Amino acid sequence: MKKSNKNKVYEAYDELIDWFDVHRNKELHMEQFYLYQIKKHFPHGGSVLDIGCGTGEPIAKFFIQAGYDITGVDASTKMIERCKQNFPNAHWIIEDMRTMKFLVQFDIVIAWHSFFHLPQADQRSALSLFSSLVKPKGLLLFTSGPEAGEVWGENGDYDLYHASLDAKEYTTILNKNHLQVLVHKVSDPNCGGATVWLAQKS
C-alpha cells in the first residue's frame, strides 16, 4: 500500500484514475440531497465552480444536464483529461485549489470530497479563497471530517491523506467571509460519514 504525499494528494489520483472511474458512482447517490437543496435556490440555472471535480461524474454531470454553466478544477491532469472526454463542452482547468485564480465569481461553489485532502494550514487559506469566489446570495458546499485531526484512508492502492479543522473554526472562517451556515450535517451516514457544509453569502 502506497502512501500519498500529504501536500500533493492529487498526484495519487493521477495513478488512481482508472480505479476511481470504476468505483465512483456515475449517478447521484450520497450527494443527491444537497445538490437538490442547491437547485431549490437556483431553479433556473446558474454558474457552478466544481473544485476537485474528479472525472466530472456525477456532480458536474448533474449540473450540465440541468443546464447550469460548469467550470471544473482539478490538480490531477488525468482527471481533467477524463472530464474533457466525458463532457467536451464544459470548461475544465488543471489547477491546484490552493492557488487557483478567477476574475469572476460563481453562483455555486462546490468542493465535494476534495477540500479535506488539504493539510489543516492550507484549509484555512483555501476556505477563504473559496468564499471569495462565491457571488452575493450564492452558495458554498463542501465536505470535511467531523472534528479536527488527520487521518489516512484506503483508496485503491493508496492510503490517501485527509484532514479537518473543528466545526467552530470552519464557522468562524465562513462568517469572516460573509457566509452563514445553512446546513451542517456531522458524519452524514449517507455520505460515507463525511461532514457536510452548505453556506450562503450575504
C-alpha positions in Angstrom: 0.0 0.0 0.0 1.5 3.3 -1.1 1.0 6.5 1.0 0.1 9.7 -0.8 2.1 12.9 -0.4 0.0 14.8 2.1 0.8 18.1 0.3 0.0 16.7 -3.2 -2.7 14.1 -2.9 -3.7 14.9 -6.4 -0.6 13.1 -7.7 -2.0 9.8 -6.3 -5.3 10.4 -8.2 -3.3 10.5 -11.5 -2.4 6.9 -10.8 -5.8 6.0 -9.4 -7.7 7.4 -12.3 -9.0 4.0 -13.7 -9.7 2.6 -10.2 -11.6 5.8 -9.3 -13.5 5.9 -12.5 -14.8 2.3 -11.9 -15.6 2.8 -8.2 -17.0 6.3 -8.2 -20.8 6.3 -8.7 -21.7 7.8 -12.0 -25.2 8.7 -10.8 -26.2 10.8 -7.8 -26.2 8.9 -4.5 -24.6 10.5 -1.5 -24.7 14.0 -3.0 -28.3 14.0 -4.1 -30.0 15.6 -1.1 -27.5 18.5 -1.0 -27.5 19.2 -4.8 -31.3 19.4 -4.8 -31.0 21.9 -1.9 -28.8 24.0 -4.2 -31.2 23.5 -7.1 -34.0 24.9 -5.0 -32.0 28.1 -4.5 -31.1 28.4 -8.2 -34.0 26.6 -10.0 -33.3 28.4 -13.3 -29.6 27.6 -13.6 -26.5 29.5 -12.7 -22.7 29.3 -12.7 -21.0 26.5 -10.9 -17.4 26.0 -9.8 -16.7 22.4 -9.1 -13.4 22.3 -7.1 -11.7 18.9 -7.2 -14.1 17.8 -9.9 -12.6 14.4 -10.5 -13.9 12.8 -13.7 -17.0 15.1 -13.7 -19.3 12.4 -12.6 -21.8 12.6 -11.0 -21.7 16.2 -9.7 -20.7 18.2 -12.8 -22.8 15.8 -14.9 -25.9 16.6 -12.8 -25.5 20.4 -13.3 -24.6 20.1 -17.0 -27.7 18.0 -17.7 -29.8 20.6 -15.8 -28.5 23.5 -17.9 -26.1 25.1 -15.5 -22.8 26.7 -16.6 -20.0 24.4 -15.2 -16.3 25.2 -14.6 -14.4 22.2 -13.2 -11.0 22.5 -11.5 -8.7 19.6 -10.5 -4.9 19.4 -10.0 -4.9 15.9 -11.4 -4.1 16.0 -15.1 -5.6 12.6 -15.7 -8.9 13.6 -14.0 -9.2 16.7 -16.2 -8.4 14.6 -19.3 -11.3 12.3 -18.4 -13.6 15.3 -17.8 -12.8 16.6 -21.3 -13.6 13.2 -22.8 -16.9 12.9 -20.8 -18.1 16.5 -21.3 -16.2 18.2 -24.0 -18.4 21.3 -24.0 -17.8 22.2 -20.3 -14.9 24.3 -19.1 -12.2 22.2 -17.4 -9.0 23.6 -15.8 -5.9 21.9 -14.4 -5.2 23.9 -11.2 -4.3 23.5 -7.6 -7.3 24.6 -5.5 -4.9 26.4 -3.1 -3.7 28.8 -5.8 -6.4 29.0 -8.5 -7.3 32.4 -9.7 -10.5 33.6 -11.3 -11.6 37.1 -12.4 -15.3 36.2 -11.9 -17.4 34.9 -9.0 -19.9 32.0 -9.2 -23.4 31.4 -8.0 -22.4 28.0 -6.6 -19.0 26.8 -5.4 -18.6 23.1 -4.6 -15.7 21.2 -3.0 -17.1 17.7 -2.5 -14.8 15.1 -1.1 -11.8 17.2 -2.3 -11.1 20.0 0.2 -10.5 17.6 3.0 -7.3 16.3 1.2 -5.6 19.6 2.1 -3.4 19.9 5.2 -5.0 21.9 8.0 -3.0 25.1 7.4 -3.9 25.1 3.7 -7.6 24.6 4.5 -7.7 27.9 6.4 -6.5 29.9 3.4 -8.3 27.8 0.8 -11.7 28.1 2.5 -11.3 31.9 2.4 -10.3 31.7 -1.3 -13.4 29.5 -2.0 -15.6 32.0 -0.2 -14.2 34.9 -2.2 -15.3 33.2 -5.4 -19.0 33.0 -4.3 -21.3 35.7 -5.6 -23.6 37.6 -3.1 -26.5 35.3 -2.3 -24.5 32.4 -3.7 -23.8 29.0 -2.1 -20.8 27.2 -0.9 -21.0 23.4 -0.5 -18.0 21.4 0.9 -17.3 18.3 3.0 -14.9 17.9 5.9 -14.2 15.5 8.8 -16.3 15.5 12.0 -13.6 17.0 14.1 -10.0 18.5 14.0 -7.4 15.9 13.1 -5.6 14.0 10.4 -6.4 10.5 9.0 -5.4 8.2 6.2 -8.0 6.4 4.2 -7.5 3.5 1.8 -8.5 4.1 -1.9 -7.3 1.5 -4.4 -3.6 1.0 -3.9 -3.1 4.2 -1.9 -3.6 5.5 1.6 -4.8 9.0 1.0 -4.3 11.8 3.4 -7.3 13.6 4.9 -7.5 16.4 7.4 -10.1 18.6 9.1 -10.4 21.6 11.3 -13.0 21.8 14.1 -16.5 23.0 13.4 -16.0 26.2 15.3 -13.0 27.2 13.2 -14.8 26.4 9.9 -17.8 28.5 11.0 -15.5 31.4 12.0 -13.8 31.4 8.7 -17.1 31.3 6.8 -18.6 34.1 8.9 -15.5 36.3 8.4 -16.0 35.9 4.7 -19.7 36.8 4.9 -21.2 33.3 4.7 -23.8 31.9 7.0 -24.2 28.2 7.6 -27.4 26.8 6.3 -26.7 23.1 6.8 -24.0 21.4 9.0 -24.6 17.7 9.0 -22.0 15.9 11.1 -20.8 12.4 9.9 -23.7 12.0 7.5 -24.1 8.2 7.1 -25.4 8.7 3.6 -22.2 10.5 2.6 -19.7 7.9 3.7 -19.5 9.5 7.2 -18.3 12.9 5.9 -19.5 16.1 7.5 -21.4 18.3 5.0 -21.5 22.1 5.0 -23.8 24.3 3.0 -23.4 28.1 3.4 -24.8 31.2 1.8 -23.1 34.5 1.2 -24.8 37.7 2.3 
